[in-house]
């Protein structure tokens, strides 16, 4: 499974992105569980807040868009994990 997170916005407007191929990960089951939950939650339907971050989470070609401060718990967990461990 390939997971990509793209973060835009924020006060400085600096874009950041990272991608992880979970097939190489020892904790692939945890990645898969988070990814399935994010896809199940679907997209956020409202605009973000001024100077807040917006995210595109792409999981095997399927993209979900969401924004602060309305991230779900699983969206936030997956975003942090990908941005921390991804390249």
N, C-alpha and C positions, 0 to 999 in steps of 0.2 A: 504494500500500500504506500502510495506517495502522498504526502501531506505538505502543502505549501501555505504559508501565512504571509500576507502582505499588509503592512500597517501604514496608513497615511494619516495626515493631519497633525494635530498637536500644535502647540504654541509656535514651534520653529518650522513646522511643515516638512520635516525630514522624513522621507520614506525609508522603511526598513522591511526586508523580507528574508525568509529562511525556508528551507525545504528539508524534509526528512524522508528517507526511504525506510519504512518500518520493518522490511523483511530482514534487515541486518541487526535489528535491535533485540536484545535479550528480553526486554519487556514489551514485545510486540503485541501481546494480548491486551495490555493496558492501553497502548496506542489505539488499537482497534476498537476497544470499548468506548474511549473518548470520541473517536471519529464517528462511530455509528450514532452516538448520542447527539453530536453536533449536527449531523445531517438530519436527524429526527426532529431536532428543535427548529430547523429551518432558518429562514432569513428574518432579520429584524425589519419591521415595516415602517419605522420612523426615522427622521433625521437625527444625527448626533447633536451634541452640544457644542457651542463655540469653543474652539481650541481643543476639542476632544479628539480621540483617535477613532478612526474607522478601520475596519478589517475586512479582508477577503480571505476566506479559508477555502482552499481548493483541495478536495480529497478525491483522488483518482478521477480527475476531470470534472467533478461536480462542485460548484462554487456556492458558498453561503456568505452573505454580506451581513455585517453587524457593526454596532458602534457603541462606544462608551456613552452613557453609563448603564446601558441596558443589556450588557453581556450576561448570558446565563452562566451558572457555575461551571458547566462543562466547556462552554466556549472559552471562558477565561483560563481554565486549566490547560486546554489544548494549545491555546495561543502562547501561554507562558512556556510550555514544554517545547514547542517547535522553535520559538525564538531563542530559547536557551540552548537547545541541543542541535539545531539545524545549521546548515551551511548556507 
